[in-house]
Amino acid sequence: MDVDDIGGYDAVILGSGVYNQRWIPSATEFLRGNAALLVARQVWLFSVASFGDTHRGIGRLMKREPKEIGEFQDAIHPCEYRVFAGVIERHQWPLPSRLFFHAFGGRFGDNRDWQQIDAWAESIARTLQAPKG
């Protein structure tokens, strides 16, 4: 969804695909341009990358992607940050990267875990519906 003004929202879920260890420029620009508004709201951040943050072995490292995530977290103090595995197309990766990807247990194709994504969305909904007090 395209949103230009978050003034009318109490909560924000913001994310981006990760390419070359960075969020897409429009997502980064949106976060930086709205940091003062985002810090005053409940915010959840997510990235879509080659591996999700629950992947055995490399999952913890994925929490450091994109390179700017530390800056984002310091600026707006999100409620949570998650990394979800996405769709990985073999033809988009050069041979050395494909070898690295396979060495860490990656597989090409659709790696999205919809149950995991839905569970995260439901946990956010429960948080937003909980009485404030």
C-alpha positions as CSV (number, residue, x, y, z in Angstrom):
1,M,0.0,0.0,0.0
2,D,1.3,3.5,-0.8
3,V,1.0,6.0,2.0
4,D,2.3,9.5,1.8
5,D,1.1,10.7,5.2
6,I,1.0,8.6,8.4
7,G,-0.5,11.4,10.5
8,G,-3.9,9.6,10.7
9,Y,-2.5,6.3,11.8
10,D,-1.9,5.0,15.4
11,A,0.3,2.1,14.3
12,V,2.5,1.3,11.3
13,I,3.9,-1.9,9.9
14,L,6.7,-1.0,7.5
15,G,9.0,-3.3,5.5
16,S,10.9,-3.9,2.4
17,G,12.7,-6.4,0.4
18,V,16.5,-6.5,1.0
19,Y,18.7,-6.2,-2.1
20,N,22.4,-5.9,-1.8
21,Q,22.0,-5.8,2.0
22,R,19.8,-2.7,1.8
23,W,16.1,-1.9,1.9
24,I,14.8,-0.5,-1.4
25,P,15.4,3.3,-1.6
26,S,11.8,4.3,-1.3
27,A,11.3,2.4,2.0
28,T,14.5,3.9,3.4
29,E,13.5,7.4,2.4
30,F,10.0,6.9,3.8
31,L,11.4,5.8,7.2
32,R,14.0,8.5,7.4
33,G,11.5,11.2,6.2
34,N,8.9,10.1,8.8
35,A,11.1,9.2,11.7
36,A,9.7,12.0,13.9
37,L,6.2,10.7,13.3
38,L,7.1,7.0,13.6
39,V,8.8,7.4,17.0
40,A,5.4,8.6,18.4
41,R,3.6,5.4,17.2
42,Q,3.7,1.7,17.6
43,V,5.8,0.5,14.7
44,W,6.7,-3.0,13.5
45,L,9.5,-3.4,11.0
46,F,10.2,-6.3,8.7
47,S,12.5,-7.3,5.9
48,V,12.1,-9.9,3.2
49,A,15.5,-11.5,2.4
50,S,17.1,-14.7,1.2
51,F,16.8,-16.3,4.7
52,G,14.4,-15.7,7.4
53,D,15.4,-14.9,11.0
54,T,14.3,-18.4,12.1
55,H,16.6,-20.3,9.8
56,R,18.9,-22.6,11.7
57,G,22.4,-21.2,11.8
58,I,22.2,-18.0,9.7
59,G,18.9,-16.7,11.1
60,R,20.5,-14.6,13.8
61,L,22.7,-13.0,11.2
62,M,19.6,-12.0,9.2
63,K,18.5,-9.7,12.0
64,R,21.4,-7.5,11.0
65,E,20.0,-6.9,7.5
66,P,19.6,-4.4,6.0
67,K,22.8,-2.5,6.8
68,E,20.7,0.4,8.0
69,I,18.5,-1.6,10.5
70,G,20.5,-0.5,13.5
71,E,20.0,3.1,12.5
72,F,16.2,2.5,12.0
73,Q,15.8,0.8,15.3
74,D,17.7,3.6,17.1
75,A,15.6,6.3,15.4
76,I,12.1,4.9,15.9
77,H,12.3,2.2,18.6
78,P,10.0,-0.4,16.8
79,C,8.0,-2.8,18.8
80,E,9.6,-5.6,16.9
81,Y,11.8,-6.3,13.8
82,R,11.5,-9.5,11.8
83,V,13.1,-10.9,8.7
84,F,11.1,-13.3,6.5
85,A,12.4,-15.5,3.8
86,G,11.2,-14.5,0.3
87,V,11.2,-15.8,-3.2
88,I,14.7,-16.5,-4.5
89,E,15.2,-16.7,-8.3
90,R,18.2,-18.7,-9.3
91,H,18.8,-16.6,-12.5
92,Q,19.2,-13.4,-10.4
93,W,22.2,-14.7,-8.5
94,P,25.7,-15.0,-9.9
95,L,27.4,-18.3,-9.5
96,P,29.6,-17.4,-6.4
97,S,26.5,-16.2,-4.6
98,R,24.5,-19.3,-5.5
99,L,27.3,-21.5,-4.1
100,F,27.3,-19.4,-0.9
101,F,23.5,-19.6,-0.7
102,H,23.6,-23.4,-1.0
103,A,26.4,-23.7,1.5
104,F,24.2,-22.2,4.1
105,G,21.2,-24.4,3.3
106,G,19.3,-22.1,1.0
107,R,17.0,-23.2,-1.7
108,F,15.7,-21.4,-4.7
109,G,12.1,-20.8,-5.3
110,D,9.3,-19.6,-3.0
111,N,10.6,-19.8,0.6
112,R,7.9,-17.7,2.2
113,D,6.4,-19.3,5.3
114,W,2.9,-18.0,5.3
115,Q,2.0,-19.6,8.7
116,Q,4.9,-17.7,10.3
117,I,3.9,-14.5,8.5
118,D,0.2,-14.9,9.5
119,A,1.2,-15.6,13.1
120,W,3.3,-12.5,13.3
121,A,0.4,-10.4,11.8
122,E,-2.0,-11.9,14.3
123,S,0.3,-11.1,17.2
124,I,0.4,-7.5,16.1
125,A,-3.4,-7.4,15.8
126,R,-3.7,-8.8,19.4
127,T,-1.3,-6.1,20.6
128,L,-3.3,-3.4,18.9
129,Q,-6.6,-4.8,20.3
130,A,-5.4,-5.1,23.9
131,P,-6.8,-2.6,26.3
132,K,-4.4,0.3,26.9
133,G,-3.6,0.9,30.5
